[in-house]
C-alpha cells in the first residue's frame, strides 16, 4: 500500500498516474472512488484509503457511479508480493474459476487449495472464489455502464449461468442492483463499446508505428489513432478496434462478437495486447540504471502484443533471419491462402489447416515449411502447447523464436532478445556495456527500449 501522504497528494491533485493504484473511500457516503474521480473533493478526515477495490467492498463501501472503479487500470497492489498469488489472480481474471474448481486451479499452480486460500486471505482479505465473484460483478457493472447489451447477455458474458444468481450476487457484492445502473432509454446495438483506461505515460506513436509496420492486410488495421484486428477465442469469432484518446488516458474500444460468453477473457486479452496494466513509471525507474545518465530512455514505451502464442510462433518462424517487410509479406500470403474469411476480413489460420497444408505458396526453404507444420501439429497434439520448453524440442525452433513468441504472444515482461540483430546494433550504437540482468523482471521493456534507439 502507498503511504498515507502519497495517497492524499494524489487524490487532491487527481493525478492519473495513480489511477488503479489505490482507492479512496468516503466514510459519510459509504462510496469508494478512483483518485481521478470528478466529484467534489471530500474532507481528509472523512476519507480512508484501500489498495484494492475488493478491500473497499469488504469494508461495506459501494463503487462510485461517476468515476466507475470497474474501469480503473489493473491494480498492481499484489505485484512483487508473491508470484504464485500473482499468477492465481491472472488466471482468475481470465475466467478460470468459471469453468473449473478451486482444486483444479491450485493443481495448475502446483500448490494445495488450502494454501491458495491462505494466500488470498493474507494479501486480499477474501477467498479466491469471493475475489472471482467480485471481478465478475465489476465487469458486469462496466458492461451495464458502457454497452447496450441486454442484462441476460451481460450475466452470461460475466460468467453467471442464471439471471437470479447474477442479480443476487451483484447486489450482495456491490450493494447496487443492475437496474439501478442500466439506463432504460438506450437502444440496443450489436457493437459493444468499452473504455479501457491506463496509467500514463503511454507512447502511442511508437506502439502505433510498431503495429503499422507489421500489420497484415484484412487481418489487422492501424492508423495514427487506432489499432484493430480480427480474432477467434474458444469458438467466438469477432473483431475489435481500439481508438486512443490521449487526453483521457484511455482507449475507446468497439468489439463485435458472435458469442459474448467469453467476453471478459477477450477484453483482458485486448488489455494485454495494448499493455494497459503495467506500472510503467516503476519499470522505467528500474530500466534507467541500465543506461548511462546521459542516455534518456523513451517514456511510456509499452509491449505491443499478438493475439495468442500460436500466431506469435508462426510469425516468429516466418520472420527468422529476414527483414520486417519480408516477414510481413510471408505472413500476408499465409493468411490469404489459409485464413478463414469472415465479413470481408481474414482470421489467422488454424493449426489444423497449417499442419495439413504443403505450404507450396510460401517462397521459403522446405525445412522452414516443415517447422511451421511441426508447430501446428504440436498445437493439435499437446495438452499444454504454450509451454516454451516443449517448443525447443521441435526441429527448426530455437531460443530466439521461443523468446519472441513469449515476448509478444504472452507479453512476458522479462524476455531479453540479446541475440537479435537489432538489439546488438543498438548496444553497439550506444556503446553501453550494461548487464541486462539488471533490468529483470522488465527485460522485455529493455529490449523495446533498445529497438527504439535504432
C-alpha positions in Angstrom: 0.0 0.0 0.0 1.2 3.5 -0.8 1.9 5.8 2.1 -1.0 7.9 3.5 0.8 11.1 2.4 1.2 9.9 -1.2 -2.5 8.9 -1.4 -3.6 12.2 0.0 -1.5 14.2 -2.5 -2.5 12.0 -5.5 -6.2 12.3 -4.5 -6.1 16.1 -4.1 -4.3 16.5 -7.4 -6.4 13.9 -9.2 -3.1 12.5 -10.7 -3.9 9.9 -13.3 -0.6 8.2 -12.8 -2.1 6.7 -9.6 -5.3 5.5 -11.2 -5.9 1.9 -10.0 -3.0 2.0 -7.5 -5.4 2.8 -4.6 -9.0 3.7 -4.0 -10.5 6.5 -1.8 -13.5 5.6 0.4 -15.7 8.3 1.8 -17.0 7.5 5.3 -20.0 9.8 5.2 -21.4 8.4 1.9 -20.1 4.8 2.1 -18.8 5.2 -1.5 -15.3 4.4 -2.8 -13.7 6.1 -5.8 -10.7 6.3 -8.1 -8.1 9.0 -7.4 -9.3 10.8 -10.6 -13.0 11.0 -9.5 -14.5 14.3 -10.7 -16.9 14.6 -7.8 -16.4 17.3 -5.2 -13.3 16.5 -3.1 -14.3 15.3 0.4 -12.5 16.5 3.6 -9.5 14.5 4.6 -11.0 13.4 7.9 -13.9 11.8 6.0 -11.8 9.5 3.8 -9.8 6.3 4.1 -7.6 4.6 1.6 -7.6 1.0 0.2 -5.0 -0.7 -2.0 -7.7 -2.6 -4.0 -11.4 -2.3 -4.9 -12.2 -5.5 -3.2 -10.8 -4.4 0.1 -13.1 -1.3 -0.1 -16.1 -3.5 -0.9 -15.3 -5.8 2.1 -15.5 -2.8 4.3 -19.1 -2.2 3.1 -18.4 0.6 0.6 -20.1 0.6 -2.8 -18.5 1.7 -6.1 -18.9 5.3 -7.3 -21.3 5.7 -10.2 -19.3 8.7 -11.6 -15.7 7.6 -11.7 -16.6 3.9 -12.0 -13.9 1.9 -10.2 -14.6 -1.0 -12.5 -12.9 1.0 -15.3 -9.6 1.6 -13.4 -6.4 0.1 -14.8 -5.5 -3.2 -13.2 -4.2 -2.6 -9.6 -0.6 -3.6 -9.0 -1.2 -3.9 -5.3 0.0 -7.5 -5.1 2.9 -7.1 -7.5 6.1 -8.5 -6.1 4.3 -9.9 -3.0 4.1 -13.5 -4.2 4.5 -14.8 -7.8 2.1 -17.7 -7.1 -0.6 -15.2 -5.9 0.0 -13.0 -9.0 -0.4 -16.0 -11.3 -3.5 -17.1 -9.5 -5.0 -13.7 -9.8 -4.2 -13.6 -13.5 -5.8 -16.9 -14.1 -8.9 -16.0 -12.2 -9.2 -12.7 -14.1 -9.1 -14.8 -17.3 -12.2 -16.7 -16.0 -10.5 -19.9 -14.8 -12.9 -20.4 -11.8 -15.9 -20.0 -14.1 -15.0 -23.3 -15.8 -13.2 -25.3 -13.2 -12.9 -25.8 -9.4 -10.6 -24.2 -6.9 -8.7 -27.5 -6.6 -8.0 -27.6 -10.3 -6.7 -24.0 -10.1 -4.4 -25.0 -7.1 -3.2 -28.1 -9.0 -2.3 -25.9 -12.0 -0.3 -23.6 -9.7 1.4 -26.6 -8.1 0.1 -25.9 -4.6 -2.7 -27.1 -2.3 -6.1 -25.4 -2.3 -5.8 -24.7 1.4 -2.5 -22.8 0.9 -4.1 -20.9 -2.0 -7.0 -19.7 0.2 -4.4 -18.6 2.8 -2.6 -16.5 0.2 -5.8 -14.7 -0.8 -6.9 -14.2 2.8 -3.5 -12.8 3.8 -3.0 -10.4 0.9 -6.5 -9.5 -0.2 -8.7 -10.4 2.8 -11.0 -12.6 0.8 -11.2 -16.2 -0.6 -10.3 -16.9 -4.2 -14.0 -17.6 -5.0 -15.1 -14.3 -3.5 -12.4 -12.5 -5.4 -13.6 -14.1 -8.6 -17.2 -13.2 -8.0 -16.3 -9.6 -7.3 -14.4 -9.4 -10.5 -17.3 -10.8 -12.4 -19.6 -8.2 -10.8 -17.2 -5.3 -11.6 -17.0 -6.5 -15.2 -20.8 -6.7 -15.4 -21.0 -3.2 -14.0 -18.7 -2.0 -16.7 -20.9 -3.6 -19.4 -24.0 -2.1 -17.8 -22.5 1.4 -17.9 -20.8 1.2 -21.3 -22.8 -1.1 -23.5 -26.4 -1.7 -24.6 -26.3 -5.5 -24.2 -29.4 -6.9 -22.6 -29.0 -7.8 -19.0 -29.4 -11.5 -19.7 -26.4 -11.4 -22.1 -24.4 -9.3 -19.6 -25.0 -12.0 -17.0 -23.7 -14.7 -19.4 -20.7 -12.6 -20.5 -19.8 -12.1 -16.9 -19.8 -15.8 -16.1 -23.2 -16.2 -14.5 -25.4 -19.1 -15.6 -28.7 -17.6 -14.3 -30.3 -14.2 -14.0 -31.4 -14.8 -10.4 -27.8 -15.7 -9.3 -26.5 -12.7 -11.2 -28.9 -10.3 -9.5 -28.3 -11.7 -6.0 -24.5 -11.7 -6.4 -24.5 -8.2 -7.9 -26.5 -6.8 -5.0 -24.5 -8.5 -2.3 -21.1 -7.7 -3.8 -21.7 -4.1 -5.0 -24.7 -3.0 -2.9 -26.5 -2.0 -6.1 -28.9 -3.7 -8.4 -28.3 -3.9 -12.2 -31.5 -1.9 -12.8 -30.0 1.0 -10.8 -27.2 1.2 -13.3 -28.8 0.4 -16.6 -30.3 3.4 -18.5 -33.6 2.2 -19.9 -33.7 4.8 -22.7 -30.7 3.4 -24.6 -31.2 1.4 -27.8 -29.6 -2.0 -28.3 -26.6 -2.2 -30.5 -24.7 -5.2 -32.0 -21.3 -3.5 -31.4 -20.0 -3.3 -27.8 -18.2 -0.2 -26.8 -15.9 -0.1 -23.8 -13.5 2.4 -22.3 -10.2 0.8 -21.3 -8.0 3.1 -19.1 -4.3 3.1 -18.4 -1.8 5.0 -16.2 0.3 7.5 -18.2 2.7 8.0 -19.8 1.8 5.9 -22.9 3.9 6.3 -26.0 1.2 5.6 -28.6 3.1 6.9 -31.6 5.8 4.3 -31.1 3.4 1.4 -30.4 1.3 2.5 -33.4 4.3 2.6 -35.7 5.3 -0.9 -34.5 1.9 -2.3 -35.2 1.6 -0.5 -38.5 4.9 -1.8 -40.0 3.8 -5.4 -39.2 0.1 -5.2 -39.8 -1.4 -7.9 -42.1 -3.9 -6.5 -44.5 -7.5 -7.7 -43.8 -6.4 -9.3 -40.6 -5.3 -6.1 -38.8 -5.8 -2.4 -39.4 -3.9 0.5 -37.9 -3.7 4.3 -38.4 -2.4 7.2 -36.3 -5.2 7.0 -33.8 -6.3 3.3 -33.6 -5.4 -0.4 -33.9 -7.7 -3.3 -34.6 -7.9 -6.9 -35.8 -10.0 -10.0 -36.2 -9.8 -12.8 -33.7 -11.1 -16.2 -32.6 -11.5 -17.2 -28.9 -12.8 -20.6 -28.0 -15.3 -20.6 -30.8 -16.2 -16.9 -30.5 -15.4 -15.0 -33.7 -15.1 -11.3 -33.9 -13.0 -8.2 -34.4 -12.1 -5.1 -32.3 -10.9 -1.6 -32.9 -9.1 0.4 -30.1 -9.0 4.1 -30.6 -6.5 6.1 -28.5 -7.9 9.0 -26.5 -4.7 10.6 -25.2 -6.1 13.4 -23.2 -8.3 11.0 -21.2 -5.6 8.3 -20.8 -7.8 5.6 -22.3 -8.7 3.6 -25.4 -12.3 3.6 -26.7 -12.7 0.0 -27.9 -15.5 -1.3 -30.1 -16.0 -5.1 -30.2 -18.2 -7.2 -32.4 -18.6 -10.8 -31.4 -20.5 -13.9 -32.5 -20.8 -15.1 -28.8 -20.4 -13.0 -25.6 -19.8 -16.0 -23.3 -16.0 -15.3 -23.2 -16.2 -11.5 -23.4 -14.3 -10.9 -20.2 -11.3 -13.0 -21.3 -11.3 -11.3 -24.7 -11.3 -7.8 -23.1 -8.4 -8.9 -20.8 -6.5 -10.1 -23.9 -7.1 -6.7 -25.6 -5.7 -5.0 -22.5 -2.6 -7.3 -22.7 -2.1 -6.6 -26.4 -2.1 -2.8 -25.7 -0.2 -3.3 -22.4 -2.6 -1.2 -20.4 -2.0 -2.6 -16.9 1.8 -2.1 -16.4 3.0 0.4 -13.9 5.3 2.0 -16.5 6.9 4.5 -14.1 8.2 1.7 -11.8 9.5 -0.1 -14.9 11.3 3.0 -16.2 12.9 3.6 -12.8 14.4 0.2 -12.9 15.5 0.4 -16.5 17.3 3.7 -16.1 20.0 2.0 -14.0 21.0 0.1 -17.2 21.8 3.2 -19.1 24.3 6.0 -18.6 23.0 9.2 -17.0 23.4 10.9 -20.4 21.0 8.3 -22.1 17.3 9.3 -21.8 15.0 6.3 -22.1 11.8 6.7 -24.0 8.9 7.4 -21.7 5.7 5.3 -21.9 7.1 2.6 -24.2 4.9 -0.5 -23.9 4.9 -4.1 -25.2 2.7 -4.4 -28.3 1.2 -7.9 -28.2 0.0 -10.5 -30.7 -3.4 -12.2 -30.2 -2.1 -15.5 -29.0 1.1 -17.6 -28.6 0.4 -19.8 -31.7 0.1 -16.8 -34.0 3.2 -15.3 -32.4 5.1 -18.5 -33.0 4.1 -18.8 -36.7 5.0 -15.2 -37.3 8.3 -15.6 -35.5 9.2 -18.6 -37.6 8.4 -16.7 -40.8 10.5 -13.8 -39.5 13.7 -15.8 -38.9 16.7 -14.0 -40.3 14.8 -11.8 -42.7 13.6 -8.2 -42.7 10.3 -7.0 -41.1 8.9 -6.2 -44.6 9.8 -9.6 -46.0 8.3 -11.4 -42.9 5.1 -9.3 -43.2 4.7 -10.4 -46.9 5.1 -14.0 -46.0 2.5 -13.8 -43.2 0.2 -12.0 -45.5 0.5 -14.8 -48.1 -0.2 -17.4 -45.4 -3.3 -15.6 -44.1 -4.6 -15.0 -47.6 -4.2 -18.7 -48.6 -5.3 -20.4 -45.4 -7.2 -17.9 -43.3 -11.0 -18.1 -43.0 -12.9 -15.2 -44.5 -15.3 -13.5 -42.0 -17.3 -10.4 -43.0 -14.7 -9.4 -45.6 -11.7 -9.9 -43.4 -9.5 -12.9 -42.6 -9.0 -14.8 -39.4 -5.5 -16.1 -38.7 -5.1 -19.7 -40.0 -6.0 -22.6 -37.7 -3.3 -25.1 -36.6 -5.1 -27.9 -38.4 -5.0 -26.0 -41.7 -1.3 -25.3 -41.5 -0.5 -28.8 -40.4 -2.3 -30.3 -43.3 -1.0 -27.9 -46.0 2.0 -28.4 -48.2 2.6 -24.6 -48.0 3.9 -24.5 -51.6 2.6 -21.0 -51.9 5.3 -19.8 -49.5 8.7 -19.0 -51.1 10.8 -20.3 -48.2 13.1 -23.4 -47.8 11.4 -26.7 -47.3 12.9 -27.0 -43.9 11.1 -23.9 -42.7 7.8 -25.1 -44.1 8.3 -28.2 -42.1 9.0 -26.1 -39.0 5.6 -24.4 -39.5 3.9 -27.8 -39.7 5.8 -29.1 -36.7 4.5 -26.2 -34.5 1.0 -26.5 -35.9 0.9 -30.3 -35.2 2.3 -29.6 -31.7 -0.8 -27.4 -31.0 -3.0 -30.3 -32.2 -1.3 -33.0 -30.1 -0.1 -31.3 -26.9 -2.1 -30.8 -23.7 -0.1 -27.7 -22.9 1.0 -26.3 -26.3 2.1 -22.9 -25.0 4.9 -24.4 -22.9 8.1 -22.9 -24.4 10.2 -25.7 -23.1 8.3 -28.1 -25.4 8.8 -25.8 -28.3 12.6 -26.2 -28.1 12.2 -29.9 -28.8 10.7 -29.1 -32.2 13.1 -29.1 -35.2 13.7 -25.6 -36.6 12.7 -23.8 -33.4 15.5 -22.2 -31.3 15.7 -19.8 -28.4 15.1 -16.6 -30.4 11.8 -17.9 -31.9 10.6 -19.1 -28.5 11.6 -15.8 -26.8 10.0 -13.7 -29.4 6.7 -15.7 -29.2 6.7 -15.3 -25.4 7.5 -11.6 -25.7 4.5 -10.8 -28.0 2.2 -13.8 -27.7 2.2 -13.9 -23.8 3.5 -10.4 -23.1 6.1 -12.0 -20.8 7.8 -8.9 -19.3 11.2 -10.5 -18.7 12.4 -11.5 -22.2 15.7 -10.1 -23.3 16.4 -10.8 -27.0 20.2 -10.5 -26.7 20.8 -12.5 -29.9 18.6 -10.2 -32.0 20.4 -8.2 -34.7 18.6 -5.0 -33.9 19.4 -5.3 -30.1 23.1 -5.9 -31.0 23.2 -2.9 -33.2 21.5 -0.7 -30.6 24.1 -1.7 -28.0 27.0 -1.1 -30.3 25.5 2.3 -31.2 25.1 3.4 -27.6 28.4 1.8 -26.6 26.7 0.7 -23.4 28.2 -2.3 -21.5 25.4 -2.8 -19.0 24.4 -6.2 -17.7 20.8 -7.0 -19.0 20.1 -8.9 -15.8 20.0 -5.5 -14.0 16.7 -4.9 -15.8 15.0 -8.0 -14.5 12.0 -8.6 -14.3 11.5 -5.9 -17.0 13.9 -7.1 -19.7 11.2 -7.1 -22.4 10.9 -3.4 -21.9 14.7 -3.1 -22.1 14.5 -5.0 -25.5 12.0 -2.5 -26.8 14.0 0.5 -25.5 17.0 -0.7 -27.5 14.9 -1.3 -30.6 13.6 2.3 -30.3 17.1 3.7 -30.4 17.8 2.4 -33.9 
